[in-house]
Amino acid sequence: MKPKEFSRRRFINTVSAGSVAAVVSGSVPAFGNISSFNNNAGKLAILGGTPVIPRKIGPEWPYVDEKMVDAIVKTTRSRIWCRIQSPNGTVPTFEKDFATMLGAKACVSTGSGTQALNTCVEALGIGPGDEVITSPYTDPGTLSSILSSHVLPVLADLDPESYMIDPADVERRITGNTKAIMPVQMGGQPADMDRLLAIAKKHNLKVIEDSCQAHLAVYKGKKVGTIGDLGCFSFQASKTIACGEGGAIVGNDDELMDHCYTVMNHGTNRKGLTVRPGPKYRMNEFEAAILLGQMEGAGERFDIRNRNANYLNSKLKGFPGVVPQKLYEGTESGSFYLYMMSYKKEHFNNAPRSKFLKALAAEGISLDTYLSNGLHREPWVDHILNLKSYQKMYSPARLKQYRDEMNCPVCDSTCDEMVMIWASGPLLGTLEDMDAIINAIMKVYGNRDKLNSI
């Protein structure tokens, strides 16, 4: 056996007895009633064998129950559909409840997570000529929130194991125009907040947490989003707390949160005075009604995802073929919006990731690659460098340096290796479901010599 291969002993310690049997004898992993599988069960499903997972894992998503439906009906009949119609409507009620849930002093809701992030950029007075450091491995909304304020988004490379910005690279990219760091809590897990906060303090920078995927995650006793100066969340349909679209900002500085409210409310403050330019980023009453309708069970679903993610982590521990996302020291719990892993093809007979995913899909578990490439490789870079506004705001030398330094090799390798579960629904399955996921992965591993032929 080659030294880099997973050892037989470690393999047996990792997977269930049924999985080992599948590798050794060609039978399907033991799951439920083994007699229900035919003699071809050890063969890859894509080659004619029986799939490991015959049904969908976890509930349909987004989550819906009758309480949420009743909340929408009640809001419809109330004719209070906009937050400015009532100080006691669903939006201000949700803001109070969400702030309490996170242990924050205040919350300002918005129409999306992107809007929440941009509101923070504006409220902090960050504008043309300034720079904000963030991650290239994120939804384009993170980038848009910075560009919308005509600010230069500086992309720092990743920690290869956590898929989040590397604090050391963040510090290397700080210039005299840097005003803030916007760490992305990728997959719903806390970033390396202690190191990032120390860097921010050293260079007098603000920290805007992009916690759009990280509802209820806890880092060193604090809910993610309440650790930096401001924290932002998304309630887009796939999120673990969802209303279709929608976003929120949380914070503990009353004056700063009032600025966020004013920006969100087209520049009009709580006294009704228009005091500054601002977009109209209001959350509507229907979105808040759906959110309020699911708040009661959000904590329980959060706990189930953590239980199942920890279980998967324990089963995959030591297996070099598929390596779960690293959690930083101090992470007490994660949102697990995504369950993220790195696929190491050298342990699968050098089969391309696409063939691994194809074989797994046939076994009944669909994994995704998330982003095909980092944002540093998207066309927006050339677009803004050719804009007259950016050419006026930034010197030719700075723009040339910006282009020359637009490289993130760790992000590139992350994009090449990523396999992940959209976990909002699937990670709400049973422990038996989690065993099925592991068994499917191990069945493909056991047949790795056949992957290049599919």
Secondary structure per residue as TSV (DSSP state, phi and psi in degrees):
chain	resnum	aa	ss	phi	psi
A	1	M	-	360.0	137.3
A	2	K	-	-67.5	147.1
A	3	P	T	-57.8	-33.8
A	4	K	T	-80.7	-10.0
A	5	E	S	-73.1	154.3
A	6	F	-	-65.8	123.5
A	7	S	-	-67.8	150.7
A	8	R	H	-59.0	-42.7
A	9	R	H	-63.7	-45.7
A	10	R	H	-67.1	-34.5
A	11	F	H	-61.4	-47.9
A	12	I	H	-64.8	-36.5
A	13	N	H	-69.9	-22.0
A	14	T	H	-87.6	-45.4
A	15	V	S	-100.8	169.4
A	16	S	-	-71.9	164.1
A	17	A	H	-59.0	-37.0
A	18	G	H	-63.6	-36.9
A	19	S	H	-65.8	-41.5
A	20	V	H	-62.4	-42.2
A	21	A	H	-60.7	-36.6
A	22	A	H	-63.5	-40.4
A	23	V	H	-71.9	-40.9
A	24	V	H	-77.5	-44.1
A	25	S	H	-109.3	-8.1
A	26	G	S	87.1	8.7
A	27	S	-	-89.4	163.0
A	28	V	-	-72.1	149.9
A	29	P	-	-56.2	144.9
A	30	A	-	-66.5	119.2
A	31	F	-	-153.9	115.6
A	32	G	S	70.5	-134.8
A	33	N	-	-91.9	103.9
A	34	I	G	-64.3	-24.3
A	35	S	G	-67.1	-14.2
A	36	S	G	-76.3	-10.2
A	37	F	S	-97.1	147.3
A	38	N	-	-86.8	-179.4
A	39	N	T	-69.4	-12.2
A	40	N	T	-88.8	6.8
A	41	A	T	-61.4	-26.2
A	42	G	T	-77.8	-15.6
A	43	K	S	-76.9	142.8
A	44	L	-	-53.8	137.2
A	45	A	G	-58.8	-35.2
A	46	I	G	-68.0	-16.9
A	47	L	G	-105.9	13.0
A	48	G	T	111.1	-0.7
A	49	G	-	-80.8	-178.8
A	50	T	-	-90.0	129.5
A	51	P	-	-60.2	145.0
A	52	V	S	-67.9	-38.9
A	53	I	-	-114.4	103.2
A	54	P	-	-83.1	-5.1
A	55	R	S	-141.3	167.1
A	56	K	-	-69.5	137.0
A	57	I	-	-92.5	132.2
A	58	G	S	80.8	166.8
A	59	P	-	-76.4	164.8
A	60	E	-	-63.3	150.8
A	61	W	S	-134.1	143.0
A	62	P	S	-73.3	159.4
A	63	Y	-	-67.3	136.8
A	64	V	-	-139.8	135.5
A	65	D	-	-142.0	174.5
A	66	E	H	-65.9	-28.8
A	67	K	H	-62.4	-39.4
A	68	M	H	-68.4	-41.3
A	69	V	H	-62.8	-43.6
A	70	D	H	-62.1	-36.6
A	71	A	H	-64.7	-38.4
A	72	I	H	-67.7	-42.6
A	73	V	H	-62.4	-44.0
A	74	K	H	-61.6	-42.8
A	75	T	H	-65.9	-40.3
A	76	T	H	-59.7	-47.3
A	77	R	H	-70.0	-24.7
A	78	S	H	-70.3	-22.9
A	79	R	T	63.7	10.7
A	80	I	-	-97.1	97.7
A	81	W	-	-111.8	-8.5
A	82	C	S	-128.2	141.8
A	83	R	G	-59.3	-28.5
A	84	I	G	-77.7	-5.4
A	85	Q	G	-77.9	-24.5
A	86	S	-	-155.7	134.4
A	87	P	T	-72.9	-9.8
A	88	N	T	-114.9	19.3
A	89	G	S	-72.3	-175.1
A	90	T	H	-67.6	-33.2
A	91	V	H	-67.0	-55.2
A	92	P	H	-62.8	-30.8
A	93	T	H	-66.7	-44.2
A	94	F	H	-61.1	-42.9
A	95	E	H	-57.3	-43.3
A	96	K	H	-65.2	-45.4
A	97	D	H	-67.2	-39.4
A	98	F	H	-69.2	-40.3
A	99	A	H	-59.8	-43.1
A	100	T	H	-64.1	-42.8
A	101	M	H	-59.1	-36.2
A	102	L	H	-93.3	-7.3
A	103	G	T	75.6	28.6
A	104	A	-	-103.2	156.3
A	105	K	S	-72.1	-34.1
A	106	A	E	-150.4	158.9
A	107	C	E	-139.9	139.4
A	108	V	E	-123.7	121.9
A	109	S	E	-88.8	158.1
A	110	T	E	-142.1	179.7
A	111	G	S	-81.4	-11.2
A	112	S	S	-167.9	166.8
A	113	G	H	-65.8	-36.8
A	114	T	H	-60.4	-43.6
A	115	Q	H	-63.6	-37.9
A	116	A	H	-61.2	-45.8
A	117	L	H	-63.9	-43.6
A	118	N	H	-66.2	-35.8
A	119	T	H	-58.6	-40.7
A	120	C	H	-65.5	-43.5
A	121	V	H	-56.9	-47.2
A	122	E	H	-66.8	-44.3
A	123	A	H	-64.8	-28.5
A	124	L	T	-83.7	-0.2
A	125	G	T	75.3	23.5
A	126	I	-	-88.3	126.9
A	127	G	-	-151.8	-158.6
A	128	P	T	-51.0	133.1
A	129	G	T	93.7	-13.8
A	130	D	-	-93.8	169.3
A	131	E	E	-134.0	145.6
A	132	V	E	-129.1	131.5
A	133	I	E	-94.5	129.5
A	134	T	E	-146.7	-168.2
A	135	S	-	-98.1	145.5
A	136	P	S	-82.4	-11.8
A	137	Y	S	-105.9	82.8
A	138	T	S	-166.4	169.7
A	139	D	-	-63.0	144.8
A	140	P	H	-58.9	-17.4
A	141	G	H	-60.7	-33.5
A	142	T	H	-59.5	-48.5
A	143	L	H	-62.4	-46.3
A	144	S	H	-59.3	-35.4
A	145	S	H	-63.8	-26.4
A	146	I	H	-87.5	-46.2
A	147	L	H	-63.2	-31.7
A	148	S	T	-63.0	-21.5
A	149	S	T	-100.5	14.4
A	150	H	T	57.8	39.1
A	151	V	-	-105.9	152.2
A	152	L	E	-87.3	115.2
A	153	P	E	-83.9	117.9
A	154	V	E	-99.6	124.2
A	155	L	E	-99.6	119.3
A	156	A	-	-95.1	146.3
A	157	D	-	-73.1	174.4
A	158	L	B	-101.7	158.4
A	159	D	-	-75.4	122.9
A	160	P	T	-67.0	-16.4
A	161	E	T	-99.2	-27.0
A	162	S	T	-101.1	-17.3
A	163	Y	-	67.9	18.8
A	164	M	S	-117.1	165.6
A	165	I	B	-58.2	138.1
A	166	D	-	-81.9	115.8
A	167	P	H	-53.0	-36.1
A	168	A	H	-63.2	-39.6
A	169	D	H	-73.7	-31.7
A	170	V	H	-57.8	-48.7
A	171	E	H	-65.7	-34.7
A	172	R	H	-64.5	-26.3
A	173	R	T	-97.0	3.8
A	174	I	-	-72.2	134.4
A	175	T	-	-123.6	-179.9
A	176	G	T	-65.8	-16.4
A	177	N	T	-98.2	-2.5
A	178	T	E	-69.4	130.4
A	179	K	E	-116.5	-22.3
A	180	A	E	-158.0	159.5
A	181	I	E	-113.6	134.4
A	182	M	E	-120.6	82.4
A	183	P	-	-71.3	138.2
A	184	V	B	-99.0	122.8
A	185	Q	-	-83.0	79.0
A	186	M	G	-65.6	129.6
A	187	G	G	77.7	-5.0
A	188	G	G	102.8	8.8
A	189	Q	-	-104.6	149.0
A	190	P	-	-63.2	139.4
A	191	A	-	-74.0	-178.8
A	192	D	-	-80.4	71.7
A	193	M	H	-66.6	-35.9
A	194	D	H	-59.5	-47.5
A	195	R	H	-67.0	-40.8
A	196	L	H	-66.9	-39.8
A	197	L	H	-65.8	-36.6
A	198	A	H	-65.5	-41.0
A	199	I	H	-63.9	-44.0
A	200	A	H	-61.5	-42.5
A	201	K	H	-64.8	-42.2
A	202	K	H	-61.5	-37.3
A	203	H	T	-107.0	11.3
A	204	N	T	57.0	51.6
A	205	L	-	-112.9	154.4
A	206	K	E	-87.3	156.1
A	207	V	E	-122.4	116.6
A	208	I	E	-107.2	110.6
A	209	E	E	-78.4	120.0
A	210	D	E	-86.0	87.6
A	211	S	-	-101.4	27.7
A	212	C	T	-60.4	-22.8
A	213	Q	T	-105.9	3.5
A	214	A	-	-119.7	39.2
A	215	H	T	-56.7	124.4
A	216	L	T	75.0	-0.4
A	217	A	-	-61.3	148.8
A	218	V	E	-125.1	131.8
A	219	Y	E	-128.0	114.9
A	220	K	T	49.9	47.2
A	221	G	T	85.6	-4.6
A	222	K	E	-117.0	142.0
A	223	K	E	-68.8	136.5
A	224	V	T	-57.9	139.4
A	225	G	T	102.8	-20.1
A	226	T	S	-107.5	8.6
A	227	I	S	-92.2	-41.7
A	228	G	S	-85.7	-161.6
A	229	D	S	-70.2	-38.9
A	230	L	E	-145.6	152.4
A	231	G	E	-132.7	143.6
A	232	C	E	-124.9	145.3
A	233	F	E	-131.4	153.9
A	234	S	E	-117.1	144.9
A	235	F	-	-120.4	29.6
A	236	Q	B	-58.5	159.2
A	237	A	T	-55.1	-30.2
A	238	S	T	-84.2	-11.6
A	239	K	S	-70.8	164.3
A	240	T	S	-72.0	-21.2
A	241	I	S	-125.3	119.2
A	242	A	-	-137.7	150.2
A	243	C	S	-143.6	19.4
A	244	G	B	101.9	-66.3
A	245	E	S	-134.1	-164.7
A	246	G	-	113.8	151.3
A	247	G	E	-154.7	173.2
A	248	A	E	-154.2	150.4
A	249	I	E	-117.0	135.8
A	250	V	E	-124.0	152.1
A	251	G	E	-171.2	170.5
A	252	N	S	-118.5	1.8
A	253	D	-	-100.0	109.4
A	254	D	H	-58.5	-43.7
A	255	E	H	-65.0	-42.9
A	256	L	H	-66.2	-39.8
A	257	M	H	-66.9	-32.1
A	258	D	H	-65.3	-38.2
A	259	H	H	-61.9	-40.8
A	260	C	H	-62.2	-42.6
A	261	Y	H	-59.8	-44.6
A	262	T	H	-64.5	-44.5
A	263	V	H	-59.4	-49.5
A	264	M	H	-57.6	-36.1
A	265	N	B	-95.7	49.7
A	266	H	T	43.2	39.0
A	267	G	T	82.9	6.7
A	268	T	B	-101.6	126.1
A	269	N	-	-82.6	-178.0
A	270	R	T	-66.0	-18.5
A	271	K	T	-87.6	-2.3
A	272	G	S	88.3	10.3
A	273	L	-	-96.5	132.1
A	274	T	B	-83.6	109.8
A	275	V	-	-114.3	-8.8
A	276	R	S	-165.0	166.6
A	277	P	-	-68.4	149.3
A	278	G	-	-170.9	147.3
A	279	P	-	-77.4	173.2
A	280	K	B	-105.4	99.7
A	281	Y	-	-114.9	29.4
A	282	R	-	-68.5	137.6
A	283	M	-	-73.3	143.5
A	284	N	-	-94.0	166.5
A	285	E	H	-65.8	-28.6
A	286	F	H	-70.2	-41.2
A	287	E	H	-61.0	-44.9
A	288	A	H	-66.6	-33.9
A	289	A	H	-62.7	-43.3
A	290	I	H	-63.5	-41.6
A	291	L	H	-64.3	-45.3
A	292	L	H	-62.5	-34.1
A	293	G	H	-67.5	-19.2
A	294	Q	H	-112.5	0.8
A	295	M	H	-63.2	-36.3
A	296	E	H	-60.1	-39.4
A	297	G	H	-96.3	0.1
A	298	A	H	-62.4	-39.8
A	299	G	H	-65.7	-40.1
A	300	E	H	-64.8	-42.9
A	301	R	H	-65.8	-36.9
A	302	F	H	-59.0	-45.3
A	303	D	H	-63.8	-39.4
A	304	I	H	-64.1	-43.0
A	305	R	H	-61.7	-41.6
A	306	N	H	-65.5	-41.8
A	307	R	H	-58.9	-47.3
A	308	N	H	-70.3	-37.9
A	309	A	H	-65.2	-42.9
A	310	N	H	-63.1	-36.6
A	311	Y	H	-65.7	-46.6
A	312	L	H	-60.4	-42.4
A	313	N	H	-58.7	-42.5
A	314	S	H	-66.4	-35.5
A	315	K	H	-74.7	-31.5
A	316	L	H	-90.8	-6.2
A	317	K	T	-58.6	126.7
A	318	G	T	86.7	-8.9
A	319	F	-	-85.2	116.7
A	320	P	S	-80.6	-12.1
A	321	G	S	-74.7	-35.4
A	322	V	E	-135.5	113.6
A	323	V	E	-111.7	116.1
A	324	P	E	-65.2	157.8
A	325	Q	-	-55.0	135.2
A	326	K	-	-72.9	136.3
A	327	L	-	-104.5	133.7
A	328	Y	-	-70.6	150.8
A	329	E	T	-56.7	132.3
A	330	G	T	103.8	-12.1
A	331	T	E	-74.1	115.8
A	332	E	E	-93.4	-30.6
A	333	S	E	-163.1	155.0
A	334	G	-	-124.1	161.2
A	335	S	-	-75.1	-33.4
A	336	F	-	52.9	50.5
A	337	Y	S	-63.9	-38.6
A	338	L	E	-124.4	141.1
A	339	Y	E	-103.9	106.3
A	340	M	E	-105.1	141.6
A	341	M	E	-144.8	156.5
A	342	S	E	-103.7	127.2
A	343	Y	E	-89.5	121.3
A	344	K	-	-105.0	96.8
A	345	K	G	-64.1	-23.6
A	346	E	G	-63.8	-18.8
A	347	H	G	-95.8	1.6
A	348	F	T	-122.9	43.7
A	349	N	T	58.8	30.5
A	350	N	T	58.0	26.9
A	351	A	-	-70.6	136.5
A	352	P	-	-58.2	149.9
A	353	R	H	-54.4	-37.6
A	354	S	H	-59.0	-36.4
A	355	K	H	-75.7	-36.1
A	356	F	H	-59.6	-47.4
A	357	L	H	-65.0	-38.4
A	358	K	H	-64.1	-43.3
A	359	A	H	-66.6	-40.9
A	360	L	H	-65.9	-41.1
A	361	A	H	-58.4	-39.4
A	362	A	H	-66.4	-27.1
A	363	E	H	-79.7	-9.6
A	364	G	T	109.9	5.1
A	365	I	-	-125.9	115.4
A	366	S	-	-94.1	117.4
A	367	L	-	-101.5	158.9
A	368	D	B	-123.5	161.9
A	369	T	-	-96.8	-4.3
A	370	Y	-	66.1	-89.0
A	371	L	-	-112.3	132.5
A	372	S	S	-71.7	-29.1
A	373	N	S	-156.9	160.0
A	374	G	-	-71.7	162.4
A	375	L	G	-65.4	-19.4
A	376	H	G	-68.9	-12.3
A	377	R	G	-107.3	12.7
A	378	E	S	-95.2	158.5
A	379	P	T	-65.9	-14.2
A	380	W	H	-58.8	-28.8
A	381	V	H	-59.6	-53.0
A	382	D	H	-64.2	-34.5
A	383	H	H	-60.5	-51.0
A	384	I	H	-71.9	-30.9
A	385	L	H	-67.7	-20.6
A	386	N	T	-97.5	-1.7
A	387	L	-	-77.2	135.6
A	388	K	H	-62.0	-34.5
A	389	S	H	-62.2	-44.3
A	390	Y	H	-71.2	-32.4
A	391	Q	H	-69.0	-26.6
A	392	K	H	-81.3	-35.0
A	393	M	H	-80.2	-26.9
A	394	Y	S	-127.1	143.0
A	395	S	-	-67.9	154.6
A	396	P	H	-55.4	-37.1
A	397	A	H	-64.9	-41.3
A	398	R	H	-67.6	-41.4
A	399	L	H	-67.1	-36.1
A	400	K	H	-65.8	-44.5
A	401	Q	H	-60.9	-40.5
A	402	Y	H	-59.6	-46.5
A	403	R	H	-64.7	-44.2
A	404	D	H	-64.0	-31.2
A	405	E	T	-96.4	8.6
A	406	M	-	-80.8	65.2
A	407	N	-	-139.2	135.7
A	408	C	-	-140.4	78.2
A	409	P	H	-62.6	-32.5
A	410	V	H	-68.0	-38.6
A	411	C	H	-61.2	-40.9
A	412	D	H	-58.7	-46.7
A	413	S	H	-68.6	-33.8
A	414	T	H	-61.9	-44.2
A	415	C	H	-62.7	-34.4
A	416	D	H	-72.5	-28.3
A	417	E	H	-105.2	-14.0
A	418	M	E	-64.4	131.0
A	419	V	E	-134.9	134.8
A	420	M	E	-152.5	159.3
A	421	I	E	-101.2	128.2
A	422	W	E	-68.4	100.8
A	423	A	-	-91.0	-6.3
A	424	S	T	-52.3	-47.5
A	425	G	T	-92.6	-55.6
A	426	P	G	-55.9	-34.4
A	427	L	G	-77.7	4.0
A	428	L	G	-95.3	8.9
A	429	G	S	-73.9	-176.1
A	430	T	-	-84.2	170.2
A	431	L	H	-64.0	-31.6
A	432	E	H	-63.6	-36.6
A	433	D	H	-63.2	-40.0
A	434	M	H	-65.4	-37.9
A	435	D	H	-60.6	-38.4
A	436	A	H	-63.6	-39.3
A	437	I	H	-62.1	-47.6
A	438	I	H	-61.4	-44.8
A	439	N	H	-61.0	-38.0
A	440	A	H	-65.0	-43.9
A	441	I	H	-62.0	-44.6
A	442	M	H	-71.0	-30.5
A	443	K	H	-64.4	-43.4
A	444	V	H	-64.7	-40.8
A	445	Y	H	-59.6	-43.2
A	446	G	H	-64.5	-21.9
A	447	N	T	-110.2	24.6
A	448	R	G	-60.0	-25.9
A	449	D	G	-70.0	-11.8
A	450	K	G	-101.3	-8.4
A	451	L	G	-61.1	-39.8
A	452	N	G	-70.2	-9.6
A	453	S	G	-94.0	-8.4
A	454	I	-	-88.4	360.0
